[in-house]
Amino acid sequence: MKWIAYVGLVTAALALMSGCLHSRVDENWGNSYEAQTAWQTLDPEAGVGEEAPQGLDPETGFRVADRYYKTQENQRQRQAPTVVIGEIQ
């Protein structure tokens, strides 16, 4: 009977001690996310400067956007697929 108490005491002590240990997962938590974000950043200094971004002049941008919107008006709307469960009457 005493050995059961001893095993229980040892098990409880080991359980308490294991909660204080740090795993490799805890040490490296979030490193993968930060590395992937850094690899996907094209220009880390973007937005730092105060000068306006280089691009299309307003007239050309208006014509491109206008042509895009006009072509979209003629496009057929995509319909979601219909799922029928059971008999079709």
C-alpha positions as CSV (number, residue, x, y, z in Angstrom):
1,M,0.0,0.0,0.0
2,K,2.9,2.3,0.7
3,W,4.3,1.8,-2.7
4,I,1.1,3.2,-4.3
5,A,1.5,6.4,-2.3
6,Y,5.1,6.5,-3.3
7,V,4.3,6.1,-7.0
8,G,1.6,8.7,-6.7
9,L,4.0,11.1,-5.0
10,V,6.7,10.6,-7.7
11,T,4.1,11.0,-10.5
12,A,2.8,14.2,-9.0
13,A,6.3,15.6,-8.6
14,L,7.2,14.7,-12.2
15,A,4.0,16.3,-13.4
16,L,4.8,19.5,-11.5
17,M,8.4,19.6,-12.8
18,S,7.4,19.0,-16.4
19,G,5.2,22.1,-16.4
20,C,8.2,24.3,-15.7
21,L,10.3,23.0,-18.6
22,H,10.4,24.9,-21.9
23,S,10.1,23.0,-25.1
24,R,11.6,23.8,-28.5
25,V,8.2,24.6,-29.7
26,D,7.8,27.4,-27.1
27,E,11.2,28.8,-27.9
28,N,10.5,29.0,-31.7
29,W,6.8,29.9,-31.5
30,G,6.0,32.4,-34.3
31,N,9.4,32.3,-36.0
32,S,8.0,30.6,-39.1
33,Y,5.2,33.2,-39.4
34,E,7.7,36.1,-39.1
35,A,10.1,34.5,-41.6
36,Q,7.3,33.9,-44.2
37,T,6.1,37.5,-43.8
38,A,9.6,38.8,-44.2
39,W,10.1,36.7,-47.4
40,Q,6.8,38.1,-48.8
41,T,7.7,41.7,-48.2
42,L,8.9,43.1,-51.5
43,D,10.1,46.5,-50.3
44,P,10.5,46.8,-46.5
45,E,11.0,50.5,-46.8
46,A,7.8,51.1,-48.7
47,G,5.7,54.0,-47.4
48,V,8.6,55.6,-45.6
49,G,9.2,58.4,-48.1
50,E,6.9,61.4,-48.5
51,E,7.0,61.7,-52.3
52,A,4.1,60.6,-54.4
53,P,4.2,57.2,-56.0
54,Q,5.1,57.0,-59.7
55,G,2.4,55.6,-62.0
56,L,-0.1,56.4,-64.7
57,D,-1.1,60.0,-65.4
58,P,-4.8,60.6,-64.3
59,E,-6.2,60.7,-67.9
60,T,-4.7,57.3,-68.8
61,G,-5.9,55.8,-65.5
62,F,-9.4,57.1,-66.1
63,R,-9.5,55.6,-69.6
64,V,-8.2,52.2,-68.4
65,A,-10.8,52.1,-65.5
66,D,-13.6,53.3,-67.9
67,R,-12.8,50.5,-70.4
68,Y,-12.6,47.9,-67.6
69,Y,-16.0,48.9,-66.2
70,K,-17.6,48.9,-69.7
71,T,-16.4,45.4,-70.5
72,Q,-17.6,44.2,-67.1
73,E,-21.2,45.4,-67.9
74,N,-21.4,43.0,-70.8
75,Q,-20.2,40.0,-68.8
76,R,-22.7,37.4,-67.8
77,Q,-23.2,37.0,-64.0
78,R,-22.0,33.6,-62.8
79,Q,-24.7,31.6,-61.1
80,A,-23.9,29.4,-58.1
81,P,-24.4,25.7,-58.8
82,T,-27.7,24.2,-57.5
83,V,-27.5,21.1,-55.4
84,V,-30.6,19.0,-55.2
85,I,-31.0,16.3,-52.6
86,G,-33.8,13.9,-53.1
87,E,-36.2,13.5,-56.1
88,I,-36.8,16.0,-58.8
89,Q,-40.4,16.2,-59.7
